[in-house]
């Protein structure tokens, strides 16, 4: 069990959030795309639809007792020809 912040609700972020939640952890999941959050919101401790680069808002929502913060964002995509 623990308290985790995950940024990014793509395939990796969702699977990690669900796995951590399944084992009793409190997970805060953030993504700026509402469509990625709809199906997972009931299963996660807290979800926020927002831009994680908004420092002021992030400071207001992140609890002080986090065990880890994990960024689950794809920065580039491999193009197969």
C-alpha positions in Angstrom: 0.0 0.0 0.0 1.1 3.5 -0.6 0.2 6.9 -2.0 1.0 7.4 -5.7 0.7 10.2 -8.2 0.6 9.1 -11.9 0.7 11.6 -14.7 -0.7 10.2 -17.9 -3.7 7.9 -18.5 -2.5 6.1 -21.6 -2.3 2.3 -21.7 0.7 2.1 -19.3 -0.7 4.7 -16.9 -4.1 3.1 -16.7 -2.7 -0.4 -16.1 -0.3 0.8 -13.5 -3.1 2.8 -11.7 -5.4 -0.2 -11.7 -2.7 -2.5 -10.5 -1.7 -0.2 -7.6 -5.3 0.3 -6.7 -6.0 -3.4 -6.7 -3.3 -3.9 -4.1 -4.8 -1.2 -1.8 -2.8 1.9 -2.8 -4.3 5.4 -3.1 -3.7 6.5 -6.6 -4.1 10.0 -8.0 -4.2 10.0 -11.8 -3.8 13.1 -13.9 -4.3 13.5 -17.6 -5.5 16.4 -19.8 -7.7 14.3 -22.0 -11.1 13.7 -20.5 -11.9 10.7 -22.8 -9.0 8.8 -21.3 -10.3 9.3 -17.8 -14.0 8.3 -18.2 -13.8 4.6 -17.9 -11.2 4.5 -15.1 -12.5 7.2 -12.7 -14.7 4.9 -10.6 -11.8 2.5 -9.9 -9.2 5.0 -8.9 -8.9 7.0 -5.6 -8.8 10.4 -7.3 -8.6 11.5 -10.9 -8.1 15.0 -12.4 -8.5 16.2 -15.9 -5.9 18.9 -16.1 -2.6 19.9 -17.6 0.1 18.6 -15.3 2.4 21.5 -16.3 0.2 23.9 -14.4 2.5 24.3 -11.3 0.0 26.3 -9.2 -2.8 23.8 -9.6 -0.4 20.8 -9.1 0.8 22.3 -5.8 -2.8 22.6 -4.6 -3.8 19.0 -5.4 -0.7 16.9 -4.6 -0.8 15.6 -1.0 2.4 16.0 1.1 2.5 12.2 1.9 3.3 10.8 -1.5 5.4 7.7 -1.7 6.2 8.2 -5.4 5.2 10.2 -8.5 5.4 8.5 -11.9 5.3 10.1 -15.2 3.6 7.8 -17.8 3.8 10.0 -20.9 5.0 9.1 -24.4 7.3 11.7 -25.6 7.9 10.3 -29.1 6.4 7.6 -31.3 8.3 5.1 -33.3 7.3 5.3 -37.0 7.3 2.0 -38.8 7.6 2.2 -42.6 
